Amino acid sequence: MDFEHLNICACFEIRISCFGFPRRGPRGICRIWTQSHLTWPGGTHTLNGLFLCESKELYVQEAIAKAGALIEAMAYIRSFRDRIVVLKLGGSVLDDPAAQRSLLTDVAFMATVGMRPIIVHGGGKAITRAMNEAGLEPVWVQGRRYTDQRTLTIAEHTLVHKTNTPICQTLEELGCTAMGLHSLSSCVLLAETLRLAGPEGRKIDLGLVGKVTSVNGKLLQTLCADGTIPVIASVALDKGGGKLNVNADSAAGMVAATVVAEKLVMVSDTHGIRRDINDPESWVSSLNETQIKGMIDAGIITDAMFPKVEACLTALEAGVRKAHIIDGRIAHSLLLEIYTEAGIGTEIVRR
C-alpha cells in the first residue's frame, strides 16, 4: 500500500465518515488510519492508508488570533482592575450545570485579572419545580409570585441550598474565594413589604414579597477588597427581622447602585434588547437612558424585560457607568461583552 502525507490543522474538527480512528503523536501532529472518507472544512476526500497530519501553519494562525484577543483585552483589564462589577445570574444558566460552570469560569477569570465581581442570583424555575414537588401550585399576581409562609420556606431552601451553595462551591473549585450571603447567614438585603397598585387606588397584596430598600454596601466592599466574591441570594430581611422574597433583578440594581459599581451585567436568556420583540435582527448594541425610557413609553420594553431594564436604570442613576443585558447561553458571553470592543449584548449608558 502506498503511504502519503497530508498537512491538516489538528485543531480542525476531523470527522471520519466510515471506518477510522486517530492516534495522537507529538504535539501538533495526529496520525489517522482510515479506509474511507475524511471530511474537514473544504470538502470530503477519499483516503487510503496512513496519513501524517501536521498542523503547524494553521496552529500558528490560531495562536496568533488568540494572542490578538488577549491584546485587545489588555486595555480593558487595566481599566477595570480593582473595579466592582455586579453580575445578576438568571435564566436557564442556573438550570444547566455545564453552562453554569462555564459562566462561573468567566467570573473566575475576571477575579483573576483584578476585577471584583459580586453575584446576585434568583432561582425562579427551581422554586417552581420545588413547589410542584411539594404539591403547591404557584399563584401569580401581575407577573409576580404570591408568597405565603410555606412558599417562602421552599423558596429560601431552594435559593440557599440548591443555587447559592453550588455557585460558591464551583467558584472555590475554580480557585476563587466566595461567600454566600443570604437569609440563613449574613443577609445584606433589607426590604419592605411590596404592595402593587390595583384598580380604584387599592393596593394588591402579594404576601411575603418585598422591595429592596437598602443594601449593606460596606460589607460588600470589604469582601471585594479582600478578594472574596460575594454571592447574594434574593431573600431579604425587613426591619423586624422577618423574611421577604424579592425580585433578583431589582436586588441586583440596588446592589450595583449602593456600591457604585463600574458595571451591572444582567445575564439571562435574552440576547439584549430588540426594537421589535419578534425580529431578532432588530437587536440594539447600545442605548442611552433617554432612548430606553422612550422604548418603555412606547410599549416596546415590557414583561420580563422590564424589571431588568428598570434595574439597569436604577444603577445608572446612582452613578454606575454602564449596564449590560446579555445571553448567558452563549459561550463566554460575559467575557465577550466586557473585554471586547464589539460586545455581544446590549449596553445601556447614561445620557
Buried (B, 14 or more C-beta within 10 A) or exposed (E): EEEEEEEBBBBBEBEBEEEBEBEEEEEBBBBBBBEEBBBBEEEEEEBEEBBBBBBEEBBEEBEEEEEEEEEEBEEBBEEBEEBBBBBBBBBBBBBBEEBBBBBBBBBBBBBEBEBBBBBBBBBBBBBBBBBEEEEBEEBEBEEBBBBEEEBBBBBBEBBBBBBBBBBBEBBEEBEBEBBBBBBBEBBBBBBBBBEBEEEEEEEBEBBBBBBBBEBBBEBBBEBBEEEBBBBBBBBBBBEEEBBBBBBBBBBBBBBBBBBBBBBBBBBBEBBBBBBEBEEEEEBBEBBBBEBBBEBBEEEBBEEBBEBBBBBBBBBBEBEBBBBBBBBBBBEBBBBBBBBBEEBBBBBBBBE
